[in-house]
Amino acid sequence: MFKQLASSISNIGSRAIDGIWRLGHAARFFLLVLLKSGTSFQRFGLVIRELYYVGVLSLIIIVVSGLFVGMVLGLQGYETLQKYGSESAVGTLVALSLVRELGPVVSALLFASRAGSAITAEIGLMKATEQLSAMGMMAVDPVSRVVAPRFWAGVISMPFLAAIFSVMGVFGGYLVTVMFIGVDVGSFWSQMQSNVDFRIDIINGFIKSCFFGVAVTAIAVFEGYDSPPTAEGVSGATTRTVVTSSLAILGLDFILTAFMFRGI
Amino acid sequence: MQRRTLDFWVGLFVTAGIAALMFLSLKVGNLSTYGVADSYVIKGNFDNIGGLKVRAPVKSSGVVVGRVADIQFSTQSYDAIVTMNIDSRYKFPKDTFASILTAGLLGEQYIGLAAGGDEVMLKEGDTIMKTNSAMVLEEMIGRFLFDKASEDDGF
């Protein structure tokens, strides 16, 4: 009885130690990537190639989902606001919810599942097929040649993707409420402009998306580089990337919102 | 993939991203109406500012002429000192009347300026003498009940 209790407690302890060890490993790897990113800026072609795969190929899903999120926001917002006779505020509702929250968060979640998983799978497979070791043999540093360009491509493309998502959402809301339902065009835009503040709403949304970009790509490259070099290991690492980065996005979003809008 | 097509698509992506940011700040946000280019500062003491907030508009005849820059409490006179930035295109007489008004029934609060007839204009750093506090619902209901009670006593 006592023995069982002791073993279950030591089980918890070993899990906690493993988790903290992995976190420290990830932090050291993140520092290593930052230290070795000199090459990515000297040979910017490497980053541009990754920007194509990470950013440009994510555009379709971002544009389409932004449009639909905006259209749904417009419909739902109109239904509720119309009860209080303030349907002209629907533009404010759509723009504020997109710029502050939905733009950065939803585009980061989509980015994690579209691009983050691809980065992990690619690096993990390169490791499993010993391409990374081969590079090391040829005195090419795999961290500065493979990992850092992918990291910077993700960090650069995330704010742009979030901005495009928000713009498409505002356009979707405009399409549904002004074109479809018939809210007045002038009050749609003027209410939006008078209530969306450049510094409080747009700059803070932009800062949020920068944080999410760093978090998602750092998790993706670490999971790929750290994955066990087997088929099972790569698939597990890909799953972990999506799960961990989604949780990190939501947790970070709460913390950032608390700092930005509550002024703690 | 060819290097040139790659560059083209990435260039298009980055341009679209920057255009989206510009659209957000100019068309969705209020960057275009941000910061009155040339402004002067005036102050006003109010007994009660209600729900007035920093960056609330200052209007005269319904036109936005400035913004609230700062709100502070003074322990010398025990009232609120509201600092306003007024567009320097608009000059107001010294005896201008400032009151805190509400847009609509539940809307945001703003400062309304009603020009007086003085020859001397307000300068940078001047204080408006005539102010009218915000309407507080509880006080109004209280006064109404008080009036009603004293009316009943009369009968």
Interface residues (C-beta under 8 A of the other chain):
Chain A: G45 I48 R49 L51 Y52 G55 V56 L59 A95 V99 S157 P159 F160 L161 A163 I164 S166 V167 V170 W189 M192 Q193 S194 V196 D197 F198 D201 I202 F206
Chain B: M1 R3 L6 D7 W9 V10 L12 F13 V14 A16 G17 I18 A20 L21 F23 L24 S25 K27 V28 G29 N30 L31 S32 T33 Y34 R55
